[in-house]
Amino acid sequence: MATKTGFQRFAGFRSLPYRSGIIYNFVTDCLYDRYEKYSTIAKLIGNGSKKVFDLPCGTGFLTRFLSSSTTYTGFDLNHRFLKKMHKDWKSGKINLKKLILKQNNIFDYDKYPKEPQDVIVFCDILHHIYDAQTNRHIDLVENAKKHANKIILCEPIAVKPQDVHAYAFIGKTTMFITKFFPEKVIKFLDFFLADNDGINSYHKRSSWQHDEKSLRELYKNLGFNKILKLTDDFIGVWEK
Ligand SMILES: C[S@@+](CC[C@H](N)C(=O)[O-])C[C@H]1O[C@@H](n2cnc3c(N)ncnc32)[C@H](O)[C@@H]1O
């Protein structure tokens, strides 16, 4: 069974990867080993009939590694990504009996599933919604603790071209070239071709600046004591 709620275009201007799930998947494949990342998260979720809440779900690559008896709920504001997921589920690429997709803001806490979840996943989202002034990234994670027994967090230390250890040749070459570009050009490229999701400003996204020590510290302060490192990504686990 899959449910959807009439996905509609979200107003903000999005870069090319955020206009097409296929392009987004291609770009992420160039930047990191998606199989390693999502299979590691899936192992931490574990097998069996788990309730998994993915905030936000993006194009839903994680679902490919979950056991088919999982009850999966995904929120995202990107209608194209949600439509792609629904299509992939219909064609059998996503092999889950129960897929619930909602075009909701992850901060709409009152729209979270009423029943407690086994696992909430936050993958590649804190560096998008980061706000050092309001600390809303902390609120998001603290609130999730009321809804799940386990939380899995996965964020990169690197978001600037000079710090990214890209995975594929094309990703490596792009990072090598763009690291010499001035900030203004990087901001322009971000708007049209890179991480502009149409929801979170460049100003906020680019203020996510961590090294390994400060990211580990952020995870520890949030109560995530088990931390795994995958090239530029850190996976943290919190358990009730
Ligand atoms: C880098 S992608 C990560 C998606 C997914 N977790 C993954 O691992 O592929 C960031 C996603 O966050 C979504 N997003 C950003 N802010 C959001 C918000 N406030 N509410 C819902 N979705 C949001 C974007 O639409 C985009 O799909």
The ligand as a Gaussian input file, in Angstrom:
#p B3LYP/6-31G(d) Opt

LIG

0 1
 C       20.302000      16.805000       0.460000
 S       18.636000      16.285000       0.273000
 C       18.653000      14.833000       1.303000
 C       17.456000      13.966000       1.073000
 C       17.493000      12.574000       1.687000
 N       17.480000      12.588000       3.124000
 C       18.660000      11.782000       1.175000
 O       19.444000      11.280000       1.962000
 O       18.777000      11.635000      -0.062000
 C       17.772000      17.492000       1.209000
 C       16.273000      17.379000       1.046000
 O       15.683000      18.153000       2.091000
 C       14.459000      18.655000       1.611000
 N       14.106000      19.728000       2.559000
 C       14.873000      20.776000       2.930000
 N       14.255000      21.508000       3.883000
 C       13.066000      20.897000       4.126000
 C       11.979000      21.158000       5.004000
 N       12.003000      22.202000       5.849000
 N       10.934000      20.310000       4.994000
 C       10.899000      19.258000       4.147000
 N       11.892000      18.954000       3.293000
 C       12.970000      19.761000       3.281000
 C       14.745000      19.040000       0.192000
 O       13.588000      19.116000      -0.585000
 C       15.657000      17.874000      -0.238000
 O       14.920000      16.850000      -0.819000

